[in-house]
């Protein structure tokens, strides 16, 4: 498949961005002894912004799906081999990186070719900003713990997840559609769904359930009002 020059350039820019992101995280881990959870979140948050680049650069869905498959294969190998410890070295067995890659592919398949890339972005950014913020806040300031289906979380982290998710949804809806009052209702309900889903994170499954299920809910609840 021969791609136009502008698409080759776009893909090169995305690849360069991801390469620099991983390189920086590895440098922080190896030479500055940065905590593996911190470097993982740097990659987690930074990689999520690629969906905005892909949206802006109008990268075709088949290339995003191909990247998702490639990232999934690397994630599976990383589960068994010490590949990119700055991404996977969190001191526990987790399939979160694999689920992260799969969620990008699923959301791209569901929405990208339907001229609805905003919903792909909503799901990925809920996971990127909401889930990462919840984890960081919960670990540092989470004093009030609770358990949900075998997962231990903090109310501080869950509240952060709710607030950040709602902000992400409102921001994207605001820039894509003419403002409507029900955007607030949709954002709050979707953020609540995302927060509940994030509360169950055994083996990193929340990296799949949060973006995919909350985005599907957001899509149908939004078009309920239209």
Buried (B, 14 or more C-beta within 10 A) or exposed (E): EEEEEEBEEBBEEBEEBBEEBBEBBBEBBEEEEBBBBBBBBBBBBBBBBBBBBBBEBEBBBEBBBEBBEEBBEBBBEBBEEEEBBBBBBBEEEBBBBBBBBBBBBBBBBBBBEEEBBBBBBBBBBBBBBBBBBBBBBBBEEBEEEEEEEEBEBBEBBBBBBBBBBBBBBBEBBEEEEEEBEEBBBBBBBBBBBBBBBBBBBEEBBBBBBBBBBBBBBBBEBBEEEE
